């Protein structure tokens, strides 16, 4: 399709972690657009914003790169979708001016619109379908607030006539054979594990019986691994002694908690915190811990947090297919390497996996039904590929048929395909 052949519909999956866009072509097929050519998967743009100044902004992978290139100065935002139902968060100060939730979302959507138009030309007059959770919140007031805020953001970018369609309905459009079955959607992303029990009523609507979720997903599994295997090499167990004091001290817990979150490493560069870390060179109780301290200093000083995060992510992915995999992270003077087995990894993440499964089962209780009534278990999101998570959820719903959708693009494709139903 070239830019002179307008698509019949645009489908946008505005996600917490990643955003994806598909278009319905005249041949009746959905085509996923490449909206971030700098990404390892150009079909996805990370739902990230970085403002080095009030008027300048970067998005997706470029937001990460620029954040580190500019010494983690400015404001970095992620998971902005989760702000929509939060009545306590109306916005934040951005370089002396207030920026509301709707403005954050609209700023990202405007960039997305610009990228779509580079691929297909002007979007004016083209129907736009945008996914939304079956419910943003169990609280009806927060649910209503989220919808109003999102519609306001859409209006700000010229998409006031966009149709909001429930994400489970959209994902099911790519596999209509499961329609009218009692379905549990497990949307297992980076920040949250969200569960929806529903039945398709017709081509554009569903009956939702229960929605539940937990702020535990892929990022939490990464943090589990970091805590188990990387805390010690990066100095979490350092002991130090202040001058003229007899007390043996350890690193403050609030500092240690920042280590697994690469986007929080900027807080470690706060002047007081950074001076505290550098002073430890003179205050170590055990000189043998100096390499761990230097690892920590290098990690922060050289902005290596995201690179380390990618290696943790890689291990998680590789152990989906392999029984063992070496972990290796090198950047002088850092040199950390060890073997990780799938059995060890499963043991590390087991607590959070149990919590994810308990939340899925609790969704049935909310919907006043038993786990044996679930006929289809529909999985999507990157964390759905972790074998222990998949196996545990399948065991919890023994009568269900496991259905996998394209991990990251199913919702966008389904939203575009639903354009066929337009009058």
C-alpha positions in Angstrom: 0.0 0.0 0.0 1.3 3.4 -0.8 0.3 6.7 0.7 -2.2 7.5 -2.0 -4.2 4.4 -1.0 -5.7 5.3 2.3 -6.3 2.5 4.8 -9.9 1.7 5.6 -9.2 1.9 9.4 -6.4 2.6 11.8 -6.1 0.4 15.0 -4.0 1.7 17.9 -3.0 -0.3 20.9 -2.0 2.3 23.4 -0.2 0.1 25.9 1.3 0.7 29.3 4.7 -0.5 28.1 4.5 -0.6 24.3 2.3 1.0 21.7 1.5 -0.6 18.3 -0.5 0.5 15.2 -2.1 -1.5 12.5 -4.1 -0.5 9.4 -6.9 -2.3 7.5 -6.0 -2.5 3.8 -8.4 -2.8 0.9 -7.6 -6.5 0.6 -9.3 -7.0 4.0 -6.0 -7.7 5.8 -4.4 -5.9 8.8 -0.9 -4.6 8.3 1.2 -3.6 11.3 3.1 -0.3 10.8 6.8 0.2 11.6 6.6 3.2 13.9 10.0 3.1 15.6 12.8 2.3 13.2 15.4 2.7 15.9 13.9 -0.2 18.0 14.8 -3.8 17.8 11.2 -4.4 16.8 10.2 -1.4 14.7 6.5 -2.4 15.0 6.6 -1.3 18.7 7.3 2.1 20.2 7.9 2.0 24.0 5.3 4.2 25.7 8.0 6.5 27.1 8.5 10.3 27.1 11.6 12.2 28.0 11.6 16.0 28.4 15.1 17.6 28.6 13.2 20.9 28.5 9.6 22.1 28.5 9.4 22.4 24.7 11.7 19.5 23.7 10.6 15.8 23.9 11.8 12.4 22.9 9.8 9.2 22.6 10.3 5.4 22.6 13.8 4.1 22.4 15.1 7.5 21.6 13.8 8.7 24.9 16.0 6.2 26.7 19.1 7.1 24.6 18.7 10.8 25.1 18.0 10.5 28.8 21.4 8.8 29.3 23.2 11.0 26.8 22.1 14.1 28.7 23.2 12.7 32.0 19.7 11.8 33.2 18.8 15.5 33.5 15.2 16.6 32.9 12.0 14.5 33.3 11.5 10.9 32.2 8.0 9.3 32.2 6.7 5.8 31.7 3.5 3.9 32.2 1.5 7.1 31.6 -1.6 5.0 30.8 -1.8 4.0 34.4 -2.2 7.6 35.4 -5.6 7.9 33.6 -7.8 6.5 36.5 -5.6 8.0 39.3 -7.8 10.7 40.7 -5.0 11.7 43.1 -2.6 12.5 40.3 -3.7 15.5 38.2 -0.3 16.3 36.8 3.1 17.4 37.7 5.4 20.4 37.4 7.5 20.4 34.3 10.2 23.0 34.3 8.0 25.4 36.3 4.7 24.8 34.5 1.9 22.4 35.3 1.4 19.5 32.9 -1.8 17.5 33.3 -2.4 13.8 32.7 -4.3 14.5 29.5 -1.4 16.6 28.2 1.1 13.8 28.8 -1.1 11.3 26.9 -1.8 13.8 24.2 1.8 14.6 23.7 2.6 11.0 23.1 -0.5 10.5 20.9 0.5 13.5 18.8 3.9 12.0 18.1 2.2 8.7 17.3 -0.1 10.4 14.8 2.9 12.1 13.2 4.6 8.7 12.7 1.4 7.1 11.4 1.1 9.9 8.8 4.6 9.3 7.6 3.5 5.8 6.7 0.0 6.3 5.4 -0.4 10.0 4.7 -3.0 12.3 6.4 -5.3 10.5 8.8 -8.2 12.9 8.4 -11.4 11.0 7.4 -10.0 7.6 8.3 -11.8 5.8 11.1 -9.6 5.3 14.1 -10.1 2.5 16.6 -8.2 2.7 19.9 -8.0 0.0 22.5 -9.0 0.5 26.1 -9.0 -1.9 29.0 -12.3 -3.7 29.7 -12.2 -1.5 32.8 -9.6 1.0 33.9 -10.7 0.5 37.5 -13.2 -1.4 39.6 -14.1 2.0 41.1 -16.8 3.5 38.8 -15.7 7.0 39.5 -12.1 6.3 38.6 -13.3 4.3 35.5 -15.3 7.4 34.4 -12.4 9.7 35.1 -10.1 7.6 32.9 -12.4 7.6 30.0 -13.0 11.3 30.2 -9.3 12.0 30.4 -8.5 9.7 27.5 -11.2 11.2 25.3 -9.9 14.6 26.1 -6.4 13.6 25.1 -7.7 12.1 21.8 -9.6 15.3 21.1 -6.4 17.4 21.6 -4.8 15.6 18.7 -7.8 15.6 16.3 -9.0 12.1 17.0 -12.2 13.2 18.9 -14.3 10.8 16.7 -12.0 7.8 17.5 -13.9 4.7 18.8 -12.8 3.1 22.0 -13.0 -0.6 21.8 -12.2 -3.1 24.7 -8.8 -4.7 24.2 -10.1 -8.2 24.8 -12.7 -7.8 22.1 -10.0 -6.5 19.8 -7.6 -9.3 20.5 -10.4 -11.9 19.9 -11.1 -10.4 16.4 -7.9 -12.1 15.2 -9.3 -15.5 16.3 -13.1 -15.4 16.0 -13.4 -19.1 16.6 -13.4 -18.5 20.4 -16.4 -16.2 20.3 -19.2 -16.9 22.8 -16.8 -19.0 25.0 -16.2 -17.9 28.6 -12.7 -16.4 28.2 -10.1 -15.3 30.6 -7.6 -12.9 29.1 -4.3 -12.8 30.8 -2.5 -9.6 29.6 0.9 -10.0 31.1 3.1 -7.1 30.3 6.0 -5.3 31.9 4.4 -3.4 34.8 1.1 -5.2 35.4 -0.7 -8.5 35.0 -4.3 -7.8 34.0 -7.1 -10.3 33.9 -10.5 -10.0 32.2 -13.3 -12.6 32.1 -15.7 -12.0 29.2 -17.8 -13.4 26.5 -18.1 -11.9 23.0 -21.7 -10.7 22.5 -21.4 -9.4 19.0 -18.7 -8.2 16.6 -18.1 -4.9 18.5 -19.0 -5.7 22.1 -18.5 -8.1 24.9 -20.0 -8.9 28.3 -17.4 -8.5 31.0 -17.9 -10.5 34.1 -14.8 -9.5 36.1 -11.6 -7.4 35.8 -8.7 -7.7 38.2 -5.0 -7.1 38.2 -1.8 -6.9 40.1 1.2 -4.5 39.7 3.4 -7.5 39.2 4.7 -8.8 35.9 7.9 -8.9 33.8 9.6 -6.0 35.6 9.0 -7.7 38.9 10.5 -10.9 37.6 13.5 -8.9 36.5 13.8 -7.3 39.9 13.7 -10.8 41.5 16.6 -11.9 39.4 18.5 -8.7 40.1 18.0 -9.1 43.9 19.0 -12.7 43.9 22.0 -12.6 41.6 23.2 -9.0 41.2 22.7 -7.2 44.5 26.0 -8.5 45.9 28.2 -7.8 42.8 26.9 -4.2 42.8 27.6 -3.6 46.5 24.2 -4.1 48.2 26.0 -6.0 51.0 28.8 -3.4 51.5 29.6 -2.5 55.1 31.1 0.8 56.1 32.2 2.7 59.2 31.9 6.5 59.6 35.0 8.3 61.0 35.1 8.4 64.8 32.2 5.9 65.0 32.3 2.3 66.3 29.1 1.4 64.4 29.2 -1.0 61.4 26.7 0.2 58.8 25.2 -1.2 55.6 23.8 0.6 52.6 20.4 2.2 53.2 17.5 0.1 52.0 16.0 3.1 50.0 19.3 3.2 48.0 19.4 -0.5 47.4 15.8 -0.5 46.1 16.8 1.8 43.3 19.3 -0.7 41.8 17.0 -3.0 39.8 15.2 0.0 38.3 17.5 1.5 35.6 15.2 4.5 35.1 15.7 5.4 38.8 19.5 5.4 38.7 19.3 9.2 38.2 18.3 9.5 41.8 21.6 7.9 42.7 23.3 10.9 41.0 21.6 13.3 43.4 24.5 15.4 44.9 24.1 14.2 48.5 23.6 10.5 47.5 26.4 10.5 45.0 28.8 12.1 47.5 27.8 9.5 50.1 28.6 6.7 47.6 32.0 8.1 46.7 32.9 8.6 50.4 32.4 4.9 50.9 35.8 4.4 49.2 37.4 5.7 52.4 35.0 4.0 54.8 34.8 0.3 53.7 35.2 -2.1 56.6 36.3 -4.9 54.3 38.8 -3.9 51.6 37.7 -7.1 49.7 34.4 -5.3 49.0 36.1 -2.6 47.0 35.4 -4.2 43.6 31.7 -4.3 44.4 31.8 -0.6 45.3 33.6 0.2 42.1 31.0 -1.8 40.1 28.3 0.4 41.7 30.1 3.6 41.0 30.8 2.6 37.4 27.2 1.5 36.8 25.9 4.9 37.8 28.8 7.1 36.5 28.8 5.4 33.0 24.9 5.2 32.8 25.0 1.4 32.3 21.7 0.7 34.0 19.7 0.1 30.8 22.5 -2.0 29.3 22.4 -4.2 32.5 18.6 -4.3 32.3 18.8 -5.6 28.7 21.1 -8.5 29.8 18.6 -9.4 32.5 15.8 -9.4 30.0 17.9 -11.5 27.6 18.5 -14.2 30.3 14.7 -14.3 30.9 14.0 -14.8 27.2 16.7 -17.3 26.6 15.7 -19.5 29.5 12.3 -19.9 27.9 13.9 -22.3 25.5 17.1 -23.4 27.2 17.9 -25.3 30.4 21.0 -23.1 31.1 22.3 -19.8 29.9 25.4 -17.7 30.8 24.9 -14.3 32.2 27.7 -11.9 31.2 28.1 -8.2 31.8 31.4 -6.4 31.1 32.3 -2.8 31.2 35.7 -2.1 32.8 36.1 -2.5 35.7 32.9 -4.5 35.9 33.2 -8.1 34.9 30.3 -10.3 36.1 29.7 -13.7 34.6 27.9 -16.9 35.8 25.7 -19.7 34.6 21.9 -19.6 35.2 19.7 -22.7 35.0 16.0 -22.7 34.3 15.4 -24.5 37.6 17.3 -21.8 39.5 15.5 -19.0 37.6 12.1 -20.6 38.3 13.0 -20.7 42.0 13.9 -17.0 42.0 10.7 -15.9 40.4 8.3 -18.4 42.1 6.9 -16.0 44.7 5.8 -13.4 42.1 4.5 -16.1 39.7 2.4 -17.5 42.6 1.0 -14.0 43.2 0.1 -13.6 39.5 -1.8 -17.0 39.4 -3.6 -16.2 42.7 -4.8 -12.9 41.1 -6.1 -14.8 38.1 -8.0 -17.2 40.3 -9.3 -14.3 42.3 -10.7 -12.8 39.1 -13.0 -15.8 38.9 -14.2 -15.2 42.5 -15.0 -11.6 41.6 -17.0 -12.9 38.6 -18.8 -15.4 40.9 -17.6 -18.4 38.9 -15.3 -21.4 39.3 -12.0 -21.9 37.6 -13.5 -24.9 35.8 -15.9 -22.6 34.0 -13.2 -20.9 32.0 -13.3 -22.3 28.5 -10.6 -20.3 26.9 -7.4 -19.0 28.4 -6.1 -16.2 26.1 -2.6 -15.0 26.7 -0.9 -11.9 25.5 2.0 -9.7 26.5 5.7 -10.4 26.8 5.5 -12.1 30.2 3.1 -14.7 28.8 6.1 -16.3 27.1 7.8 -17.2 30.4 7.3 -21.0 30.7 6.7 -21.0 34.5 4.0 -18.4 34.2 2.3 -20.2 31.3 2.4 -23.6 33.0 1.2 -22.3 36.3 -1.8 -20.4 34.7 -2.8 -23.4 32.6 -2.7 -25.7 35.6 -5.0 -23.2 37.5 -7.6 -23.5 34.7 -7.7 -27.1 33.8 -10.7 -27.1 31.5 -9.5 -24.2 29.4 -8.1 -24.2 25.9 -4.9 -22.2 25.8 -5.0 -19.6 23.0 -1.9 -17.5 22.1 -2.2 -14.3 20.3 0.7 -12.5 18.6 2.4 -11.3 21.7 2.6 -7.6 21.0 0.5 -6.9 17.9 -2.8 -8.8 18.3 -4.8 -6.0 19.9 -3.7 -3.5 17.2 -4.4 -6.0 14.4 -7.8 -6.8 15.9 -8.7 -3.1 16.2 -7.9 -2.6 12.5 -9.9 -5.7 11.4 -13.0 -4.5 13.3 -13.0 -1.7 10.7 -14.6 -4.3 8.4 -17.8 -4.0 10.5 -18.2 -0.3 9.9 -21.4 0.6 8.1 
